[in-house]
Amino acid sequence: MERLSRILDRASAALSRFAERLLILLGVAMSAVVILQVFFRFVVYVPFPWSEELARYLMIWMGLVGSFVALRRGRHIGVNSLVECLPPPLRRLTSIGLHLALIAFLALIAREGLNLALFNAAQKSPAMMIPMFYPYLAIPVGAALMIVELLAGLLRVFSPAAPRPGEGEAA
Amino acid sequence: MIPLIAGVFLATLALGFPVAFCLGLSALAALWMLDVPLSLIAQRMFTGIDSFPLMAVPLFVLAGELMNRGGTTIRLVGFANALVGRIRGGLAHTNIVASMFLGGISGSAVADASAIGTVLVPGMVRAGYDKAFSAALTAASSTMGPIIPPSIFMVIMGVTTGLSIGALFAAGIIPGLLIGFSMMGLSYVMALRRGYPRVEEPFTAAFLWDHFKKAGPALVAPLIILGGILGGVFTPTEAAAVALFYALLLGLFVYRELDWAGIRQVFVDGAVTTAVLLLIIAMANVFSWVLTAEQIPNRIAAMLLGLTENPYLILLLINLFLLFVGMFLEGGAAIIILAPTLLAVAQGVGIHPLHFGFVMVFNIVVGLLTPPLGVCLFVVCGVTGLPLPQVTRAVLPFLALEIGILLLVTYAPAIVLWIPQLLGYA
């Protein structure tokens, strides 16, 4: 159990480092595309036909991958004041239930998201003509990343000695 | 079905689930009962965030973070202090005026609360201000962020209902200033009663000019954003991208406080902040499908109109309902789920759609200050380490003030509509 917990923790940490790099890339690309769109319209007088579409898909990826990093940092907003009033054993029980429920829900989202991506794999996006598989893929990938972090978090509940990294924000 | 959805939502919320998942799980429960293919969840999540106008949200978030890390906040606070620091309770006024400036750059109350909270609250406490007062004032003044344009909530309102985002921005100018000035009045009275200090150095024009010069380049940002959108040059999303570009230039070449490590940090933090909102928006889009399938919006509308068709009473009922909802639901989600229905009700009794859209945004913003889900209170609790109940008590006078202004903008539409009408929006 201890070992599994450590392995999952490391996996989640490594994935999160990779995800952070990806977020920088996505954010820079998305911003650059919209800035270039403005530049081309006003300065070069040639509008891009595909800039809005590309930027939108980059934002969707940013939302799903970012949700994973936000989960690791404890940044998703929720009401903690009630749970904090519970006695520690009940609090742990609640935390276990929360992790299990979210894992099940995200597993469902990952499955349905992957089906959606595969089902639309042949369909091409209107402007860039890329397979819709790639934009839709953000959903299963984001959900799977969150599941890894939740599994690591679940095992952390059982070994309270290890404080989780990046936690402690109030919101 | 309503008891099931509400039950799952409130139970998961009370157990500490993130709001996005409370929405998702309660929608899932209903979808099971309805026997709808669950692929709908992934589909609605995707379409909920597949929107170019919505991209103004991440771009404004990133622009705000770049400004903040690039040294803008400190200079705006310095200029605000040079302007109003000599009034009794000087740092409180500085806090408010700095929030007004920041409100014109960022569209997020949370970002403003953490920026001002980090920079100003420690100094306020050292100068003898009550810590809970300082925290509460910071939370309250940060609510100008999404009232004074630009505004993330207004972007979401525009995307959801089709109201013009530019018109909503224009509508926020006067009410935003109204909040700022009335909050200064309230702080002045409180400072007199509590004996809070003021800056004692004599006022000189040279001192003010010096701080103005430092803050000037940052103060150009709101002009670019607002001027560009209201002048019809940019869409709000493009304006946000231009603001981001300007913030980058400012941080790199004018204030020179941005380096590559800082920029990386901005893009990670900005993406995380954005993702929290996008996940809520995606889940709210699933949730709203369920409500529509069950015709719950129609029933709410029929119920409201069954009670009265008097527009003044309808506005009162909707405001009370939204203040209650704002205690439990994140603002963006509340807009996505409720705005289309409530807007239809309001229009049905002859209320101007832009006026109603703004009133709803204002109301949602008040919800940032009401527990148990009071997001701005969470931020200042995090910054100061104070417990939520203590900050909540200290925020009550400001909350009362904001509810007063909410009533004012509700029943005096001219305050809201005057500038949009001047610009030809309404």
HADDOCK unambig.tbl for C-alpha pairs under 7 A between the chains (distance, minus, plus):
assign (segid A and resid 20 and name CA) (segid B and resid 268 and name CA) 5.94 0.50 0.50
assign (segid A and resid 23 and name CA) (segid B and resid 267 and name CA) 6.97 0.50 0.50
assign (segid A and resid 23 and name CA) (segid B and resid 268 and name CA) 5.95 0.50 0.50
assign (segid A and resid 23 and name CA) (segid B and resid 271 and name CA) 6.43 0.50 0.50
assign (segid A and resid 24 and name CA) (segid B and resid 264 and name CA) 6.31 0.50 0.50
assign (segid A and resid 24 and name CA) (segid B and resid 267 and name CA) 5.22 0.50 0.50
assign (segid A and resid 24 and name CA) (segid B and resid 268 and name CA) 5.83 0.50 0.50
assign (segid A and resid 27 and name CA) (segid B and resid 267 and name CA) 6.15 0.50 0.50
assign (segid A and resid 27 and name CA) (segid B and resid 271 and name CA) 6.95 0.50 0.50
assign (segid A and resid 31 and name CA) (segid B and resid 59 and name CA) 6.98 0.50 0.50
assign (segid A and resid 31 and name CA) (segid B and resid 241 and name CA) 6.15 0.50 0.50
assign (segid A and resid 34 and name CA) (segid B and resid 238 and name CA) 6.38 0.50 0.50
assign (segid A and resid 34 and name CA) (segid B and resid 241 and name CA) 6.19 0.50 0.50
assign (segid A and resid 35 and name CA) (segid B and resid 241 and name CA) 5.61 0.50 0.50
assign (segid A and resid 35 and name CA) (segid B and resid 242 and name CA) 6.31 0.50 0.50
assign (segid A and resid 38 and name CA) (segid B and resid 238 and name CA) 6.63 0.50 0.50
assign (segid A and resid 52 and name CA) (segid B and resid 52 and name CA) 6.35 0.50 0.50
assign (segid A and resid 56 and name CA) (segid B and resid 50 and name CA) 5.90 0.50 0.50
assign (segid A and resid 56 and name CA) (segid B and resid 51 and name CA) 6.27 0.50 0.50
assign (segid A and resid 56 and name CA) (segid B and resid 52 and name CA) 5.90 0.50 0.50
assign (segid A and resid 60 and name CA) (segid B and resid 49 and name CA) 6.47 0.50 0.50
assign (segid A and resid 60 and name CA) (segid B and resid 50 and name CA) 6.67 0.50 0.50
assign (segid A and resid 62 and name CA) (segid B and resid 271 and name CA) 6.44 0.50 0.50
assign (segid A and resid 62 and name CA) (segid B and resid 275 and name CA) 6.67 0.50 0.50
assign (segid A and resid 63 and name CA) (segid B and resid 274 and name CA) 6.77 0.50 0.50
assign (segid A and resid 63 and name CA) (segid B and resid 275 and name CA) 4.16 0.50 0.50
assign (segid A and resid 63 and name CA) (segid B and resid 278 and name CA) 5.60 0.50 0.50
assign (segid A and resid 63 and name CA) (segid B and resid 279 and name CA) 6.56 0.50 0.50
assign (segid A and resid 64 and name CA) (segid B and resid 275 and name CA) 6.67 0.50 0.50
assign (segid A and resid 66 and name CA) (segid B and resid 271 and name CA) 5.80 0.50 0.50
assign (segid A and resid 66 and name CA) (segid B and resid 272 and name CA) 4.90 0.50 0.50
assign (segid A and resid 66 and name CA) (segid B and resid 275 and name CA) 4.95 0.50 0.50
assign (segid A and resid 67 and name CA) (segid B and resid 272 and name CA) 6.62 0.50 0.50
assign (segid A and resid 67 and name CA) (segid B and resid 275 and name CA) 5.12 0.50 0.50
assign (segid A and resid 67 and name CA) (segid B and resid 276 and name CA) 6.03 0.50 0.50
assign (segid A and resid 67 and name CA) (segid B and resid 279 and name CA) 6.85 0.50 0.50
assign (segid A and resid 69 and name CA) (segid B and resid 272 and name CA) 6.56 0.50 0.50
assign (segid A and resid 70 and name CA) (segid B and resid 272 and name CA) 5.38 0.50 0.50
assign (segid A and resid 70 and name CA) (segid B and resid 276 and name CA) 6.80 0.50 0.50
assign (segid A and resid 76 and name CA) (segid B and resid 18 and name CA) 5.60 0.50 0.50
assign (segid A and resid 76 and name CA) (segid B and resid 276 and name CA) 5.68 0.50 0.50
assign (segid A and resid 77 and name CA) (segid B and resid 18 and name CA) 5.37 0.50 0.50
assign (segid A and resid 77 and name CA) (segid B and resid 19 and name CA) 6.15 0.50 0.50
assign (segid A and resid 78 and name CA) (segid B and resid 13 and name CA) 6.82 0.50 0.50
assign (segid A and resid 78 and name CA) (segid B and resid 16 and name CA) 5.78 0.50 0.50
assign (segid A and resid 78 and name CA) (segid B and resid 17 and name CA) 5.94 0.50 0.50
assign (segid A and resid 78 and name CA) (segid B and resid 18 and name CA) 4.33 0.50 0.50
assign (segid A and resid 78 and name CA) (segid B and resid 19 and name CA) 5.24 0.50 0.50
assign (segid A and resid 78 and name CA) (segid B and resid 373 and name CA) 6.95 0.50 0.50
assign (segid A and resid 79 and name CA) (segid B and resid 13 and name CA) 6.25 0.50 0.50
assign (segid A and resid 79 and name CA) (segid B and resid 14 and name CA) 6.45 0.50 0.50
assign (segid A and resid 79 and name CA) (segid B and resid 16 and name CA) 5.11 0.50 0.50
assign (segid A and resid 79 and name CA) (segid B and resid 372 and name CA) 6.28 0.50 0.50
assign (segid A and resid 79 and name CA) (segid B and resid 373 and name CA) 5.80 0.50 0.50
assign (segid A and resid 80 and name CA) (segid B and resid 16 and name CA) 4.99 0.50 0.50
assign (segid A and resid 82 and name CA) (segid B and resid 14 and name CA) 6.28 0.50 0.50
assign (segid A and resid 83 and name CA) (segid B and resid 15 and name CA) 5.98 0.50 0.50
assign (segid A and resid 83 and name CA) (segid B and resid 16 and name CA) 6.33 0.50 0.50
assign (segid A and resid 94 and name CA) (segid B and resid 15 and name CA) 6.81 0.50 0.50
assign (segid A and resid 98 and name CA) (segid B and resid 17 and name CA) 6.65 0.50 0.50
assign (segid A and resid 109 and name CA) (segid B and resid 42 and name CA) 6.23 0.50 0.50
assign (segid A and resid 112 and name CA) (segid B and resid 38 and name CA) 6.95 0.50 0.50
assign (segid A and resid 112 and name CA) (segid B and resid 39 and name CA) 5.05 0.50 0.50
assign (segid A and resid 112 and name CA) (segid B and resid 42 and name CA) 6.01 0.50 0.50
assign (segid A and resid 113 and name CA) (segid B and resid 42 and name CA) 5.14 0.50 0.50
assign (segid A and resid 169 and name CA) (segid B and resid 382 and name CA) 6.15 0.50 0.50
assign (segid A and resid 170 and name CA) (segid B and resid 378 and name CA) 5.62 0.50 0.50
assign (segid A and resid 170 and name CA) (segid B and resid 379 and name CA) 6.60 0.50 0.50
assign (segid A and resid 170 and name CA) (segid B and resid 381 and name CA) 6.85 0.50 0.50
assign (segid A and resid 170 and name CA) (segid B and resid 382 and name CA) 4.98 0.50 0.50
assign (segid A and resid 171 and name CA) (segid B and resid 375 and name CA) 6.94 0.50 0.50
assign (segid A and resid 171 and name CA) (segid B and resid 378 and name CA) 5.38 0.50 0.50
assign (segid A and resid 171 and name CA) (segid B and resid 379 and name CA) 6.28 0.50 0.50
